[in-house]
Amino acid sequence: MAPRFDFSKMWAKNAKKGGGTPVVVKMENPNFSVVEIDGPDSAFRPVEKSRGKNAKQASWVLLLKAQRFVSLIASLATLLWSLLGTINKRLIFRQGVAMENGKLGRARLLFTVIRVFLVTSIAILGFEVVAYFKGWHYFRNPSLHIPRTSDIQGLLHVVYLAWLRFRADYIAPPIQALSTFCVVLFMIQSADRMILSLGCLWIKYKKIKPTIDANSMKLDDLEKSDYEYPMVLVQIPMCNEKEVYEQSISAVCQIDWPKDRILIQVLDDSDDEGIRWLIKSEVADWSQRGINIIYRHREIRTGYKAGNLKSAMSCDYVKDYEFVAIFDADFQPNPDFLKKTVPHFKGNPQVGLVQARWAFVNKDENLLTRLQNINLCFHFEVEQQVNGVFLNFFGFNGTAGVWRIKALEESGGWLERTTVEDMDIAVRAHLNGWKFIYLNDVQVLCEVPESYEAYRKQQHRWHTGPMQLFRLCLPAVITSKISAWKKANLILLFFLLRKLILPFYSFTLFCIILPLTMFVPEAELPSWVICYVPIFMSLLNVLPAPKSFPFIVPYLLFENTMSVTKFNAMVSGLFQLGSSYEWIVTKKAGRSSESDLLAAAERETKMINQLPIHRVGSESELSELNKLMEHKEVASPLPVKKANKIYRKELALAFLLLTASVRSLLAAQGVHFYFLLFQGVTFLLVGLDLIGEQMS
């Protein structure tokens, strides 16, 4: 009830205190009347509603209300029309940004769904308005039939029983069969990981390391003559690497090797003229310091990195060199890199490749880099080391390795048929009988992607190329002269198990079957498949990087969500879809650790003091060099600190998988409904986030 304000009593009380003297207000203006107040009743007596009103005033009031109603309707219509126009522009036209046909089709589909939803909502609203004016009020019109609770319960009971029979007879059996198949694949892959981990423990226990021939050159012997050092060609392929070109060229130019026994090739595929000028300036700078370095640029970027390396190997002067070392644009080798790798070739004529390990300068930058560090540490510490020690074969990582040029030529050289040219040349060299050596204690600094978009594109290429290569090289593997067990290792383990089966069962089992068990409990997965085995395998993956142990749960969940991208890439490569030939250079941030920067500055200062600048060019060449330096100073941007990001879609999907696992473990305690409700909300959040991402 609304509060009552009785001013008459209050006024009477005050008047009584003042002696009850009446107040007279006189106005000299004759247009105003004089009001005499004798007491509270005369001032606050209720006035009749009809008093002081006429027909003209009532008409104006009605017109004013009608005008407000029309304005409200017009505002709502304008707002709805502008909303539809904005959605149309952002989803279909993307405000002038060019889109691919596939993205345009998805945008049109999403806009169609939103439009159907809005039209349906308006139709329902119109029906409610008509029902209101017709007088169809459920609780006011006794002629309307109101369904009883028992009627609704009976209908729902019949529908639910029919759904249970259909689910148990037709939906659960195929899901159960598929889940059993995926569980078998999961156990096979887990056994492979277990064997690799045991092999790594055996290597650590026995302290097995690749050895150098006793007659090869020693690192501490500084009085050796130059003719004992083999000729080494160093290649740095790059494409629009504005952030990292300078530190990479600087690190390679400071490698400790006789200057007349080494040649550095900067292989630039950049299509940005400004970046090309910057790289030319850096090469000219080091050339003026006496470094044997040259700059090569291709006008047409055919074959991507493979085409770039193939073009560089076709130069006439390459025949004078015995080995070639390859470093991607973000790699920073130590000065003793060649002295730790090249000696492994001497006395081992069957060795075609010596691969070093990667180390990451930005592994602690954000959560994404920490999770990548876990994966790559297991890859290098366990997979590469075990395969190198026991099989003398592993996949070339594309960089931080030294090849015997003879092995490259006899294996067919660089081919442009896939996006994993490094794995391609490694498989062909293995089929020709060449052996590989992996050095786990020789590390080369590099970067891992710091953004999810760059990481996703990198993983797409890394999982598409192996399937392309498997289709192309399968006949060559079958008809090769290597032993049967090496053929089985290539086909069953190297390609099928680790490149095809892993993304297939991970996506199918944990991203499709596991959420479906929420709605089809007849196909329930056992708890050891959902919880115990994945946690145990995750512990094995984290062992090579023990400092990453606190991130084991995010790692487990994020790897399951990334299986969507990996499965899509695997299917694209296996069936030769359009995206299988897509090559996008992984974006770098150009980071270096503080100790590395100090050491590099010290080495560079020492080298400048020891090596005089040879200015043997003409005045025009010197002026051109000065222009290059000026352009470099102007175009070099200041480093920008990137903030850490949280990716809502991936985290929401990760929590979805987590709740599905916990629900499966606690279903017997009667909390099935609550986890089902929580997962439904999570599904809704994922959908809303996807729509928001498309509209942004």
Number of C-alpha atoms within 10 A of each C-alpha: 3 4 5 6 8 9 12 16 12 11 16 15 13 13 16 11 10 10 8 13 12 12 11 11 10 11 11 8 8 7 7 9 11 13 12 13 14 14 17 17 14 11 13 12 9 8 8 7 7 7 7 8 9 9 7 8 11 11 11 11 11 11 12 12 12 12 12 12 12 12 12 12 12 12 12 12 12 12 12 13 12 12 12 15 12 15 21 20 15 17 23 23 15 18 11 9 8 10 13 7 9 9 14 16 14 14 23 16 14 19 21 13 12 15 15 12 12 14 12 12 12 12 12 12 12 12 11 13 11 12 12 11 9 9 10 15 13 11 9 9 10 10 10 11 8 9 8 8 8 9 10 10 11 11 10 12 12 10 11 12 11 11 12 13 11 12 17 14 12 10 15 19 14 12 19 18 12 15 22 15 13 22 18 12 19 22 13 15 18 17 13 15 18 15 13 20 21 14 19 22 14 13 17 11 9 9 8 11 15 12 9 18 14 10 9 14 18 14 10 8 7 8 6 11 8 13 9 10 17 17 19 26 23 19 23 23 24 23 24 20 24 23 19 23 25 18 20 21 25 19 17 20 24 18 17 14 19 14 14 12 17 23 21 22 20 23 22 26 23 20 15 11 9 15 21 20 17 22 23 21 22 21 23 18 16 18 16 18 16 14 19 17 20 15 16 14 19 15 9 12 15 13 19 20 27 21 20 24 20 15 17 19 20 10 9 8 10 17 11 11 17 14 23 23 24 20 23 20 28 26 25 25 25 18 17 14 21 17 17 17 21 24 22 21 21 16 13 12 11 14 19 23 31 24 26 26 23 22 20 21 18 21 20 13 15 16 17 23 20 20 21 18 22 24 16 20 20 20 16 20 19 24 19 26 26 25 19 22 20 10 14 18 24 25 19 23 18 17 21 24 24 24 22 22 22 14 24 21 12 12 20 11 20 21 18 17 16 25 26 25 26 18 20 26 21 25 22 21 23 22 21 15 16 22 22 24 27 26 22 18 12 18 18 20 20 25 22 25 20 23 18 15 11 17 17 16 19 18 14 24 23 18 26 31 26 27 25 24 21 21 13 14 14 15 10 12 20 14 10 15 13 14 9 11 9 16 19 14 14 22 17 15 16 17 18 16 20 15 22 23 21 20 24 21 23 23 24 17 25 22 20 15 20 23 18 17 20 21 13 18 14 17 24 18 20 13 14 11 16 20 15 12 15 15 16 11 15 18 16 16 25 22 17 22 17 11 11 16 16 10 14 17 14 16 24 19 19 19 18 22 23 18 20 17 17 27 24 19 25 27 19 21 27 20 13 15 12 9 14 24 17 14 17 13 15 16 22 19 21 20 18 18 11 10 9 14 13 11 11 19 13 12 16 16 11 11 13 13 10 10 12 11 14 10 11 9 10 9 10 9 12 13 12 13 18 13 14 20 19 13 15 19 11 9 14 12 10 6 10 7 7 11 8 12 12 12 11 13 16 17 16 20 21 24 17 24 24 17 18 23 23 15 22 22 17 14 14 9 8 9 12 16 12 11 20 17 11 15 23 13 13 19 15 13 16 19 14 13 15 13 16 10 10 17 18 9
